[in-house]
Amino acid sequence: MKNLSILLFLVLFCVAGCKNASQEQEHQATIPEKPIFSLTEIWATDTLMTTCESVIFDKERNVIYVSNINSGPADKDGNGFISKLSPDGEILSLKWITEISAPKGLGIDKGLLYVTDIDELVIIDIEEGEIIQKFPVEGSSFLNDLDIDSEGVIYITDSNTGKIHKYKNGEISDWITEGLKRPNGLFIEKDRILLTTSEGQVLRSIDPSTAEMKVLTSEIGRGDGVRFTGIEGYYLISDWSGEIFLIDPDYNKISLLNTKEQNKNTADFAFNMKEKVIYVPTFFDNRVVAYKLEIK
């Protein structure tokens, strides 16, 4: 009887194991080797985002922040502002933060919103909704994008000087000072930093330890934003002139959106990973437009 019970158990175990293996294979078979991506517009704000340059999604607070230059991109006029939107495009506060000139890149870390503003790094307390500090970046003239690594170190591009700066422990220093032409968008990963450039029109990877650079793909137009799709090897980058590309694991580029004929720019966009929605600031078109990233 004991032997019969053991035999029955082994048979059932084998059947269950085979069934699970079969289900796993079936599940894997439904995932295409090369997924097909597309973008579908789901909402657009009114034309109140004056010269909107960058967008970031605050997943902790479920809101969107938008930097508005509101004049010339290098004018020290105190005319710029940061807007706050809901995830469905409602303008919660058009001029949430003021007293800045030409805000561009945005980053969030530990309750603080970091903003590049021509030649300063501006630090905003999100809960209080106020500027708490401004750090001048010596020698800079067109600070553009920024991103923050896991240690809280902030990397900042200066498009005019061709430099990348680092902000760490309350101090700003030069990191890369040569070899770049109008660096712009940054995206930091564990072992590399992705960088778009508007002159030269290339996407580069940079080793954070050695600063060694490698060109991954070219002809991306006036390279601006860069984000990870959530699927290994696939990224989104924007050409400020009005186009968004998918970059595949072989670094081929596929156009997903082209709004150049409508004179709608595609500047430094944000990506809501959970909802698979990108938020695109249209610069001179003065809106933020949201697109669903469809993956088949």
Protein Blocks (a to p, Z undefined) as FASTA:
>chain_A
ZZmmmmmmmmmmmmmmmmmmmmmmmmmmmpcfbdcdddddfbdcddfbghifbdcddfkn
opacdddfkpafkbcehlaccddddfkopafblblpghifbdcbdcdeehiacddehjac
cdddfklopafbdcddehiabdcbdcddfkopacdddfknopacddeehiacdfbfghia
hiabdcddfkbccdddfehpaacdddfklopacdfbghkljafbdcdehighiacdddfk
opacdddfkopacdfbdcklnopacddddddfklopacddehjnopacddddddZZ
